Amino acid sequence: MTTAPSPLSPATRRSILLLSFATFSSMAAQRICDAMLPELSRVFFVSLAQAAQVVSVFAITYGAAQLVFGPLGDRLGKFRVVTFAALACSIGSVLAVFSTSLDMLVLARLVTALGAAALIPLSMAWVGDTVPSDQLQETLARIGVGTTLGIVGGQLMGGVLTDALGWRWPFAFMALLFTVVGLLLLADFRRQQAALGASLKPGPQAARPPFFKQALAILTGRWSRVVLLMAIVEGAVGFGVLAMWASHLHRSLGLPLSLAGAIVALFGMGGMLYMAVSRHLIRRFGQQGLVSIGGALVGLCALVLAYTPHWLPAVPASLLAGFGFFMFHNTMQANATQMAPHARGTAVSLFASCLFLGQSLGVVLAAALIDRIGTGAVIALGGGVMALEGVYFAWALRRRDARA
């Protein structure tokens, strides 16, 4: 006979809600430029591949910064680092508003990425440290809601505000968002410190192995290597190629940026739909079924979006692609949080680093291939690789379970 898990305290639930706001902001910052790439190309008189630097440089910086924020969060406190990183993001967003060249805008995106890098992985790690194991997956899904809505908000606001007011206004929106979220986190951090009766300065902690020793232990684990490799591929063909979807709809079908951004934003809505039914699907299909079905859905929908002669089929294709992608991605997250419970911040940060380094690789490769094979073929290729990855990861999960 199983007992119902004890409910989380109101204070913990409030902190989790604020962390969801932080993950929303981080993901919105990542996707805010997707729909504005053609406009940036026009304003700065550069090619689409050059304009895509605002996405690729963000992703490279984001991924590399994980190597710093993981151990920093383990030592200084994950909530503390998330708080001040959110405030730092507002500075980068303000710099973007006042950029006068593409190089200056890329630099502003780099500054924003340095702060945004801490928000999602350390939020997940804080939940892993704070929430009982019997409620961990459900609580991670709540954090995932913020991340998923960030995809919707970033792509939609990027397209709508660029069309209506110009490319600077999406960054003004992000500056305001990061400022508000950072201040709310700061107030909650001070409440946590007061409740603990501790000063803002961290107290004595047990000695931890150096970062490189922790990272080496994770990287040499057989299953950890599989998860991290899958994260690189997922970042490249999922998040990376996704940056080209709105531009493809704009260029091939002549849609305004606002409509193209709104259609691609349905990818995030598909993720929200998955979150709503995830508990049932996990019980019904298990991890192996989720990754194989999810990958196949992404591959099929990418084909539809790449070659449809009319924009209407792109609407359900984008929605179902998001649903399938998050079937795969949330299974990856669940495995990442369990790679090294003794150094969860470092482990999740390594996972995020691989994910977003893969994204940067995907953006660079996609931009380079566009001139040779076209945006439609690039999107179809990304979907096909995602489907193959789902099949492979399901096989890897079966092998792991058979050895257990």
Summary of the structure (lengths in Angstrom):
residues: 404
radius of gyration: 20.3
end to end distance: 25.1
largest distance: 67.4
contacts: 1582
relative contact order: 0.15
helix: 85%
strand: 0%
